[in-house]
Amino acid sequence: MNNEALEQIYKAVVIAKLLHASPAWWEFATAVDKQRVEAFVRRGVRHCLYRASNPTPTQLAEASDDNLFSNLLINSNHVLKQLLPDKSNHHYNLRHRGDTV
């Protein structure tokens, strides 16, 4: 099997399993847990199964979290939408500043 196929399998199986549901648990994981995940992926880099230029597990978890939050904001039928607070509109009555030199 060529390296490209092995990289695709590694991403599809190993990285997917490592980061499954990461928006739910990543922020609650300890620094030691996160370092262990990073170290595991670094071993994959050493064995030419994952490129060093690919996103790190931390970057992937943060992107997944951002994606989930964006979907919550956009999709009014999202199952988690009800957990967000109502949108608040702030109307500030600021005084006009005089021209300053």
C-alpha positions in Angstrom: 0.0 0.0 0.0 1.4 3.4 -0.9 2.0 6.2 1.7 -0.9 8.3 0.5 -3.4 5.5 1.1 -1.9 4.8 4.5 -2.2 8.5 5.4 -5.9 8.6 4.3 -6.6 5.5 6.4 -4.8 6.9 9.4 -6.9 10.1 9.2 -10.1 8.3 8.6 -9.7 5.8 11.4 -7.2 6.8 14.0 -7.6 10.6 14.0 -11.4 10.2 13.8 -11.5 7.8 16.7 -9.1 10.0 18.8 -11.2 13.2 18.3 -14.7 11.6 18.2 -17.1 14.1 19.8 -14.2 16.4 20.8 -16.5 19.4 21.2 -18.0 17.6 24.1 -14.9 16.6 26.0 -11.9 18.5 24.7 -12.2 21.4 27.1 -12.7 19.1 30.0 -9.6 17.0 29.3 -6.6 17.6 31.4 -3.4 19.0 29.9 -1.8 15.5 30.4 -4.6 13.9 28.4 -4.2 16.4 25.6 -0.4 15.8 25.6 -1.0 12.1 25.3 -3.2 12.6 22.2 -0.6 14.9 20.7 2.2 12.4 21.4 0.2 9.6 19.8 -0.2 11.7 16.6 3.5 12.6 16.7 4.3 8.9 16.6 2.1 8.7 13.5 4.2 11.4 12.0 7.4 9.5 12.8 6.0 6.4 11.1 5.0 8.5 8.0 1.3 7.9 8.6 0.4 11.5 9.2 2.1 14.6 7.9 3.7 17.1 10.2 2.1 19.9 8.1 -1.4 18.6 8.8 -3.4 20.2 11.7 -2.6 19.1 15.2 -5.2 17.4 17.3 -5.6 20.7 19.3 -6.2 22.6 16.0 -8.7 19.9 14.8 -10.6 19.9 18.1 -10.8 23.7 18.1 -12.0 23.8 14.5 -14.6 21.2 15.3 -15.8 23.2 18.3 -16.0 26.4 16.1 -17.9 24.5 13.4 -20.4 23.2 15.9 -21.0 26.7 17.4 -21.4 28.1 13.9 -23.9 25.5 13.0 -25.9 26.3 16.2 -26.0 29.9 15.2 -27.1 29.3 11.6 -29.5 26.4 11.9 -32.6 27.3 13.9 -33.7 23.6 14.0 -30.4 22.4 15.6 -31.1 20.2 18.5 -28.8 22.2 20.8 -30.2 25.6 19.7 -32.6 25.7 22.7 -29.6 25.7 25.0 -28.3 29.0 23.8 -29.4 32.2 25.6 -31.7 34.5 23.8 -30.0 37.1 21.6 -29.8 40.4 23.5 -29.8 43.8 21.7 -28.0 46.5 23.5 -28.9 50.0 22.7 -26.4 52.4 24.0 -27.2 56.0 24.5 -23.8 57.6 24.1 -23.3 61.3 24.2 -21.8 62.9 21.1 -18.2 63.8 21.4 -17.1 67.2 20.4 -14.5 67.7 17.8 -11.1 67.2 19.3 -7.9 68.5 17.8 
